[in-house]
Amino acid sequence: MTTSSTREVLDVIQAPDATAADFAALPLPASYRAVTVHKDEAGMFAGLESRDKDPRKSLHLDEVPVPELGPGEALVAVMASSVNYNSVWTSIFEPVSTFGFLERYGRTSPLAARHDLPYHVIGSDLAGVVLRTGPGVNKWHPGDRVVAHCLSVELESADGHDDTMLDPEQRIWGFETNFGGLAEIALVKANQLMPKPAHLSWEEAAAPGLVNSTAYRQLVSRNGAGMKQGDNVLIWGASGGLGSYATQFALAGGANPVCVVSSPQKAEICRRMGAEAVIDRSAEGYRFWKDDRHQDPREWKRFGGRIRELTGGEDVDIVFEHPGRETFGASVYVARKGGTIVTCASTSGYTHEYDNRYLWMSLKRIVGSHFANYREAWEANRLIAKGRIHPTLSRTYRLEDTGQAAYDVHRNLHQGKVGVLALAPREGLGVTDPELRARHLPAINRFKDA
């Protein structure tokens, strides 16, 4: 439920005849509700295994002051957001506390010092409405309906001007910066903003941002694997937040996804997306590690044989990697000669081990990929807006239930993405192109129906 400080904002957003002038004249509230972690609790899970750390204990719903608006920035009324794995990492203070990021950022400039606070407003996705823009912002105006990608850059170094992901001051908003999207108001740089897809509700529009852009760069972009028609693409966690978009990009781009999942229900979701080659690793009993220290190459070989059964005898051209330690040895082994293993995360552990003979003697490549630059994020969002790629939202939580949402993602109890309502009072609001929506409704609801 909104508080009195943000209710007037919501009233104007919901007014069918509200104009840009109405938004510009709207007084900013002094405070807003936000999901936070607290600096003085950073050690609360000391001694516990990752699996036993509970986001429901560390995530708070606080009333916090609206931050000062700086040049090139925008304040956005957040109608909906979503939970990504970086929000889980923040909530369990792994691999490190995010307050170290905020302290280092705060030392870079007087304006950045706003981010160094004893609380961290988290969240790296949003769909909402622009309330204010700072000096130097010309493209966006109060009242614009937007989504935000999570790349925050300074671009004062030459390194970032070919690929903004290479900016030395590149950060992930809501993870390495403060004032994120799991809140009623968020502070972003104006070059994070993109048009909200008109046929989607607020929560549907908020869900793709981080994972859709990450999957686009990792799989499609020349900065990642550069997927082409006819490629066989092994996708780990193919029904999850990242994998569900990778599967769609493979299908839309004329490639053949080989989807790896962990249950019959998740296998069925992949088939609903149009994938034909699906491996339920739990049902088929793959165990790539004999124990904590030793992998089992026989299981790599068995896994590779199963892939070839599904591809007509071919090895995979691309491996879409993100589990990390648990799967990386198998990923290097099963890629074809000259193939590419592209990795963007390590959700099962950061220390990757593989047999280098299968890399160097077969001329394979390992490519690191991290989120996406503005152009890549814009292209990924454009495909959403055109109805070529669809949100994979399965469930939506209230802002006050974000701890439970993060817990469910942490324990892999979810399908696709989980959304969080911020200012939006209920699901299903925000659609302005019902005709396009009607054409794609089965695909939009695919994960909800599951």
Backbone hydrogen bonds, N-H to C=O, Kabsch-Sander energy under -0.5 kcal/mol:
donor,donor_aa,acceptor,acceptor_aa,energy
6,T,3,T,-1.3
7,R,3,T,-1.3
8,E,4,S,-0.6
10,L,6,T,-2.0
11,D,7,R,-2.3
12,V,8,E,-1.8
13,I,9,V,-2.2
14,Q,10,L,-2.2
15,A,11,D,-0.8
15,A,12,V,-0.6
18,A,15,A,-1.4
23,F,19,T,-1.7
24,A,20,A,-2.6
25,A,21,A,-2.0
26,L,22,D,-0.7
26,L,23,F,-0.7
32,Y,64,V,-2.2
34,A,62,D,-2.6
35,V,182,L,-2.8
36,T,34,A,-0.5
36,T,60,H,-2.7
37,V,120,H,-1.3
39,K,118,P,-2.9
41,E,38,H,-1.7
42,A,39,K,-1.6
44,M,41,E,-2.3
46,A,43,G,-1.7
48,L,45,F,-2.2
52,D,49,E,-1.2
53,K,50,S,-1.6
57,K,54,D,-2.0
58,S,54,D,-0.7
59,L,55,P,-2.2
60,H,36,T,-2.8
62,D,34,A,-2.7
62,D,60,H,-0.7
64,V,32,Y,-2.9
64,V,62,D,-0.6
66,V,30,A,-2.0
72,G,135,P,-2.5
73,E,70,G,-1.5
74,A,188,V,-2.8
75,L,132,R,-2.3
76,V,74,A,-0.5
76,V,186,A,-2.6
77,A,129,V,-3.1
78,V,76,V,-0.7
78,V,184,E,-2.2
79,M,77,A,-0.7
79,M,127,A,-2.1
80,A,127,A,-1.8
81,S,420,V,-3.1
83,V,418,V,-1.9
84,N,82,S,-0.5
87,S,84,N,-1.0
88,V,84,N,-1.2
89,W,85,Y,-2.6
90,T,86,N,-2.3
91,S,87,S,-2.1
92,I,88,V,-1.7
93,F,89,W,-0.6
93,F,90,T,-0.9
94,E,89,W,-2.3
100,G,97,S,-1.2
102,L,98,T,-1.8
103,E,99,F,-2.1
104,R,100,G,-2.1
105,Y,101,F,-2.6
106,G,102,L,-2.5
107,R,103,E,-1.0
107,R,104,R,-0.5
108,T,105,Y,-1.9
113,A,109,S,-1.3
114,R,111,L,-1.5
115,H,112,A,-2.2
116,D,113,A,-1.1
117,L,115,H,-1.4
120,H,37,V,-2.2
122,I,35,V,-1.8
122,I,120,H,-0.7
123,G,174,G,-1.1
126,L,148,A,-0.5
127,A,80,A,-2.0
128,G,146,V,-2.6
129,V,77,A,-2.1
130,V,144,D,-2.4
131,L,75,L,-3.1
132,R,75,L,-1.4
134,G,73,E,-3.0
137,V,134,G,-1.5
138,N,136,G,-0.6
143,G,130,V,-3.0
144,D,141,H,-2.2
146,V,128,G,-2.8
146,V,144,D,-0.5
147,V,194,M,-2.5
148,A,126,L,-1.4
149,H,192,Q,-2.6
152,S,150,C,-0.6
152,S,171,R,-3.0
153,V,151,L,-0.5
160,G,157,S,-1.0
161,H,158,A,-1.7
162,D,159,D,-0.6
163,D,159,D,-0.6
166,L,163,D,-2.8
167,D,164,T,-1.5
170,Q,167,D,-2.1
171,R,152,S,-2.7
173,W,150,C,-2.9
173,W,171,R,-0.7
175,F,172,I,-1.9
176,E,172,I,-3.6
177,T,172,I,-0.8
180,G,121,V,-1.9
181,G,123,G,-1.8
182,L,122,I,-2.2
183,A,181,G,-2.1
184,E,33,R,-2.4
186,A,76,V,-2.2
187,L,179,F,-1.5
188,V,74,A,-2.5
188,V,186,A,-0.5
190,A,72,G,-3.0
192,Q,189,K,-2.1
193,L,190,A,-1.5
194,M,147,V,-2.4
196,K,145,R,-1.7
200,L,197,P,-1.3
202,W,429,L,-2.4
205,A,201,S,-2.6
206,A,202,W,-1.8
207,A,203,E,-1.1
212,N,208,P,-3.8
213,S,209,G,-1.9
214,T,210,L,-2.3
215,A,211,V,-2.6
216,Y,212,N,-2.1
217,R,213,S,-2.3
218,Q,214,T,-2.5
219,L,215,A,-2.4
220,V,215,A,-0.5
220,V,216,Y,-2.2
221,S,216,Y,-2.1
224,G,221,S,-1.5
225,A,218,Q,-1.8
226,G,221,S,-1.5
227,M,219,L,-2.5
230,G,254,G,-2.8
231,D,228,K,-1.8
233,V,231,D,-0.6
233,V,256,N,-2.5
234,L,232,N,-0.5
234,L,318,I,-2.8
235,I,233,V,-0.6
235,I,258,V,-2.7
236,W,234,L,-0.6
236,W,320,F,-1.5
237,G,260,V,-0.7
238,A,235,I,-0.6
238,A,260,V,-2.0
240,G,237,G,-2.1
243,G,237,G,-0.6
244,S,240,G,-2.3
245,Y,242,L,-0.9
246,A,242,L,-2.1
247,T,243,G,-2.7
248,Q,244,S,-1.3
249,F,245,Y,-2.7
250,A,246,A,-2.5
251,L,247,T,-2.2
252,A,248,Q,-3.0
253,G,249,F,-1.9
254,G,251,L,-1.1
255,A,250,A,-2.8
256,N,231,D,-3.5
258,V,233,V,-3.5
259,C,257,P,-0.7
259,C,277,A,-2.7
260,V,235,I,-2.8
261,V,259,C,-0.5
261,V,279,I,-2.7
267,A,263,S,-2.0
268,E,264,P,-2.1
269,I,265,Q,-1.6
270,C,266,K,-1.8
271,R,267,A,-1.8
272,R,268,E,-2.2
273,M,269,I,-1.7
274,G,270,C,-0.7
274,G,271,R,-0.8
275,A,270,C,-2.2
277,A,257,P,-0.7
278,V,276,E,-0.8
279,I,259,C,-3.5
280,D,278,V,-0.5
281,R,261,V,-2.3
281,R,279,I,-1.0
284,E,280,D,-2.1
285,G,282,S,-0.8
286,Y,281,R,-1.8
290,K,294,H,-2.6
291,D,294,H,-1.4
296,D,288,F,-2.4
299,E,296,D,-1.5
300,W,296,D,-1.2
301,K,297,P,-2.3
302,R,298,R,-2.3
303,F,299,E,-2.5
304,G,300,W,-2.7
305,G,301,K,-2.2
306,R,302,R,-1.9
307,I,303,F,-2.2
308,R,304,G,-2.1
309,E,305,G,-1.6
310,L,306,R,-1.3
310,L,307,I,-0.5
311,T,307,I,-1.2
312,G,308,R,-0.6
313,G,308,R,-3.2
316,V,334,V,-0.9
317,D,232,N,-1.7
318,I,232,N,-1.9
319,V,340,T,-2.4
320,F,234,L,-3.4
320,F,318,I,-0.5
321,E,319,V,-1.1
321,E,342,V,-2.7
325,R,323,P,-0.5
325,R,349,G,-1.9
327,T,324,G,-1.1
328,F,324,G,-2.3
331,S,327,T,-2.3
332,V,328,F,-2.4
333,Y,329,G,-1.7
334,V,330,A,-2.5
335,A,331,S,-1.3
336,R,316,V,-3.1
338,G,362,S,-2.4
339,G,336,R,-2.5
340,T,317,D,-2.4
341,I,365,R,-3.3
342,V,319,V,-2.4
342,V,340,T,-0.6
343,T,341,I,-0.5
343,T,367,V,-2.7
344,C,321,E,-1.6
347,T,322,H,-2.0
348,S,323,P,-3.4
349,G,346,S,-1.5
352,H,350,Y,-1.1
356,N,354,Y,-0.8
358,Y,355,D,-1.5
359,L,356,N,-1.0
360,W,356,N,-2.6
361,M,357,R,-1.4
363,L,360,W,-1.0
364,K,359,L,-2.2
365,R,339,G,-2.2
367,V,341,I,-2.7
367,V,365,R,-0.5
369,S,343,T,-2.7
377,A,373,N,-2.8
378,W,374,Y,-2.8
379,E,375,R,-2.5
380,A,376,E,-2.4
381,N,377,A,-2.4
382,R,378,W,-2.4
383,L,379,E,-1.8
384,I,380,A,-1.3
385,A,381,N,-2.7
386,K,382,R,-1.7
387,G,384,I,-1.5
388,R,383,L,-2.4
389,I,383,L,-1.4
394,S,417,K,-2.8
395,R,417,K,-0.9
397,Y,419,G,-2.7
399,L,421,L,-0.8
401,D,398,R,-1.7
402,T,399,L,-1.6
405,A,401,D,-2.0
406,A,402,T,-2.9
407,Y,403,G,-2.1
408,D,404,Q,-2.5
409,V,405,A,-1.9
410,H,406,A,-2.8
411,R,407,Y,-2.3
412,N,409,V,-1.3
413,L,408,D,-3.3
416,G,239,S,-2.2
417,K,392,T,-2.4
418,V,83,V,-0.5
419,G,395,R,-2.8
420,V,81,S,-2.6
421,L,397,Y,-2.9
422,A,79,M,-2.1
423,L,78,V,-2.1
424,A,79,M,-1.6
429,L,426,R,-0.7
432,T,198,A,-3.0
433,D,198,A,-1.5
437,R,433,D,-1.8
438,A,434,P,-2.4
439,R,435,E,-1.4
440,H,436,L,-1.0
440,H,437,R,-0.8
441,L,437,R,-0.7
441,L,438,A,-0.5
444,I,440,H,-2.4
445,N,441,L,-2.3
446,R,443,A,-0.9
449,D,445,N,-3.1
450,A,446,R,-1.0
